[in-house]
Amino acid sequence: MVSILSVLLALIVILLPIEGDVAVETAARYDNYRLYRVDLASDDHVQLFQQLEAKSDSCTFYGHARQPGQQLTIMVSASKVADFEDLLTLHSVSGHVLERNVQQLIDREATTVKPVTTDPVELGWEHYYQLETIYAWMDSLASRFPEFVSTLEIGYSYEGRPIKGVKLSRRPDNKAIVVEGGIHAREWISPATATFLLHELITSEDPSVQELGTAYDWYFFPIVNPDGYRFTFTGDRLWRKNRKPYGLCRGVDLNRNFDSNWGGIGSSDDPCSYDFSGSGPFSEPESVAVANFIRANVGAARIRTYIALHSYSQLLMFPYGHTAEKVSNYDHLQTITVKAIEALTAVNGTVFRGGSKYETIYPSSGGSIDWAYQTGGIPVSLTFELRGPPDSTDMFILPAEQILPVGRETLAAFVAIVHEAARLGYYDS
């Protein structure tokens, strides 16, 4: 006779996610969750949605209600769609549905995810890859190009995974550029774009790209939030934070955890919030690892540029995020941004906007590029918000068929950034 215990054990085995594979039974599902775009026409509307965000566990906000005239994207659980529609009608809020079934987007994307392999691999950019595969690919680069490519580990995540990077250096005494990817777990296009850019800098036959890969040292960290990134494959596709527990909830928004106006505007002290800033500045091992790397290398490696890759909204931004105060080289950064956007748009016609984080997207504190600029002393610090547009129905679930177009247009922007920064003297001795 089969014991109850053996049945329970069998069920546990079935329900547990398989190491390295996408969980099915245990993963969060978003069947018939709707994505809305609403218009906040008045102060009353702003207060209404501030209260809704504070009290509802059925509405996921992508941005906070701040001011009249703002548009806000909100995902509503299937069981609360009727209540949400009623709320819009009752308070005369204009809005429309962007997507009627978010799970369909996730299911579509899942067909483009490659199974994990830790053998030496050559990535293609028509698919998304999991953490272990990307790390194996980074190791394979160092094996294939040992003269100028090496890997490094700058620290470990909360769950003990290495935070892995690649250094590309073809010439001594180069100035250096750092590329940060995957700080927000659900933004899969960020690691995909980082790996594409790194591959092009190593292998491209385009003279302008070859120049960048020779005249500068490059440090790429495609996934600085490895625990969160892996969890988006095994637990919740829309997870944003790291995986450190805080009471009833898990995770810190690592891009709110740097010691740059930490805990200020645009961050939360609620551990259950998507932009929880942590228990203190640099409370998380992942942000500490990035900061320690910059501290140790900004002089020796002569880091002059720091670029963070995020999605979505089609923006290119520079410090500050927490204040309207302009940085000392605001005009230079604005010029660099304009040149980069022109180059990017010329590739595929993709429309970007540029400016400081505060004036371009929304106020935020504790971000990596603000800290890299102000405390790290890196004068050209930039954040990309890659495809799609602010009212995108794809949000963070960008189809894999867009990886190559995004990579190519972002590469053009990188070339323009470095050329313009060089023209302005930022790589001079």
Order of alpha helices (4+ residues) and beta strands (2+ residues): alpha-beta-alpha-beta-beta-alpha-beta-alpha-alpha-beta-beta-beta-alpha-alpha-beta-alpha-beta-beta-alpha-beta-beta-alpha-beta-alpha-alpha-beta-alpha
